Amino acid sequence: MYASGLVAGSAAQALATIPEFLWELSLGIYLVAKGFRPSPILAEAGSRSRGQPASTDAAT
């Protein structure tokens, strides 16, 4: 028995676990989907490494 009174393997424990499972699932899906978006900072660094000049706004 846990300190909260839930018995391991009981229906009450299974019901209490559902919100945690949904949170972990949604967080994982969100982070995987967000990971495929290119970051503007990394996109600039990638264009400089391909031989394209970096933009210099101050030097005119």
C-alpha positions as CSV (number, residue, x, y, z in Angstrom):
1,M,0.0,0.0,0.0
2,Y,1.3,3.5,-0.9
3,A,1.3,6.4,1.6
4,S,-1.7,7.8,-0.2
5,G,-3.7,4.7,0.4
6,L,-3.6,3.3,-3.2
7,V,-2.9,-0.4,-3.5
8,A,-0.4,-1.4,-6.1
9,G,-2.2,-2.8,-9.2
10,S,-5.6,-1.7,-8.2
11,A,-8.1,0.0,-10.5
12,A,-7.7,3.3,-8.5
13,Q,-4.0,3.3,-9.3
14,A,-4.6,2.6,-13.0
15,L,-7.1,5.6,-13.1
16,A,-4.6,7.8,-11.3
17,T,-1.9,6.8,-13.9
18,I,-3.9,7.9,-16.9
19,P,-3.2,11.7,-16.7
20,E,0.5,11.1,-16.3
21,F,0.5,8.7,-19.3
22,L,-1.3,11.3,-21.4
23,W,1.0,14.1,-20.3
24,E,4.2,12.0,-21.2
25,L,2.7,11.0,-24.5
26,S,1.7,14.5,-25.5
27,L,5.0,16.0,-24.4
28,G,6.9,13.4,-26.4
29,I,4.8,14.0,-29.6
30,Y,5.2,17.8,-29.2
31,L,9.0,17.7,-28.8
32,V,9.4,15.3,-31.7
33,A,7.3,17.6,-33.9
34,K,9.0,20.8,-32.7
35,G,12.4,19.3,-33.3
36,F,11.9,19.2,-37.0
37,R,11.4,22.9,-37.3
38,P,14.6,24.7,-38.4
39,S,15.8,27.3,-35.9
40,P,16.5,30.8,-37.4
41,I,19.9,31.0,-35.7
42,L,21.0,27.6,-37.0
43,A,19.7,28.5,-40.5
44,E,21.9,31.6,-40.6
45,A,24.9,29.5,-39.5
46,G,24.2,27.0,-42.1
47,S,24.1,29.6,-44.9
48,R,27.4,31.0,-43.8
49,S,29.1,27.6,-43.8
50,R,28.0,27.1,-47.5
51,G,30.1,30.1,-48.6
52,Q,27.3,32.7,-48.6
53,P,28.3,36.0,-47.1
54,A,26.8,36.9,-43.7
55,S,24.6,40.0,-43.7
56,T,26.3,43.0,-42.1
57,D,23.7,45.7,-41.3
58,A,26.1,48.0,-39.5
59,A,28.8,48.1,-42.1
60,T,27.3,50.4,-44.9
